[in-house]
């Protein structure tokens, strides 16, 4: 059985500078470091005959193995539940796979709540974590029985006036300052727009209790995409200690602690993937150390992972359609930032495999681009890769989370299809590609565009 994270074989590496993510990785050493696709060139070629590139493809086997591993890692906690962060990948076919493993949904908007409800998630299977939340979203979340996770002290009064205070309520905590693991700064919660201060959450719990709340939860998200087994245990210590103080100061019944997301994936081949088993065991130790003496042994642990649950099990498949030889060497693809925004938006690194050339020397330096009228529409900059010919299939790794989901329609570009690669080797269309009719659909109330048939 393969690892529940992406296949990465480690030994030596050869590194070149790459503006996108700062590094490029080559496979020309005899002892190679590789990040391998979960599908072969031949299989992709067959799929592309039926569903033209670009498309996102997802690995059912990997998703299932990882979901099982997460449950096993936290099996020591009888109330454990993973609430998949729908924003990471809202495809209902994929969410239904996670549903088979007891996962719930972490929703941040009305449409995500509607989707979760339509998929059969009910009540406590849905966590609603939002900020600057519109009234109608609070109302709908309450109607379907979702657990509401308040982001701000002022939202207590807003929620009370709209629907009253539910029996079960959660609040998001922001300790402020810098979040560190050992001596390394991981993020800056003090600069984040989310959450209550400690003083606000203590007072907030008192008010919520006075208004009828019976069961309470606490939530925090203090760093993003961490690739260290120490993040969750460090976050857990902060939350558990705060929770003990909250119970002591307010007398509330603490039902759960939500560790949220932040568990990252190994985007670059030199990174060691997080080990969810080690993470679960470490959280267990902190739980026993802090909650045991406090008599809080029945508190459930929740997580809201998106990237870790789905990221390594998706890839963007695109065809090289153009070459350009000017001041640099460019490979133009039929995908663009519309299909994968992270490199353009964050300068994020996504590994690229030229299908069928996995063992070829990486002796060509390319900018791998899309066709948007934006110079940041690049999947890689100065990346050392095998020679790429027009017609080659490129597999862009780790797009299963925050890949398709972040798509948009700038330049009138259309979003791609999504394919599920099943455990038996078959491929299923789980979202068709957009058409021009989809793009123009919001003008269906009038005839301002006349005939769009192109005739």
Secondary structure by P-SEA (a helix, b strand, c coil): cccccccccccbbbbbbbccccccccccccccccccccccaaaaaaaaacccccbbbbbaaaaaaaaaaaaaaacccccccccccccccccaaaaaaaaaabbbbbcccaaaaaaaaaaccccccbbbbbccccaaaaaaaaaaccbbbbccccaaaaaaaccccccbbbbbbbcccccccccccccccccccccccaaaaaaaaaaaaaaccccbbbbbbccccccccaaaaaaaaaaaaaaaaaaaaccccccbbbcccccccccccccccccaaaaaaaaaaaaaacccccccccbbbbbbcccccccccbbbbbbbcccccccbbbbbcccccccccccccccbbbbbbccccccccccccccccccccccccccccccccccccccbbbbbccccccccccccccccbbbbbbbbbcccccccccccccccccccccccccccccccccc
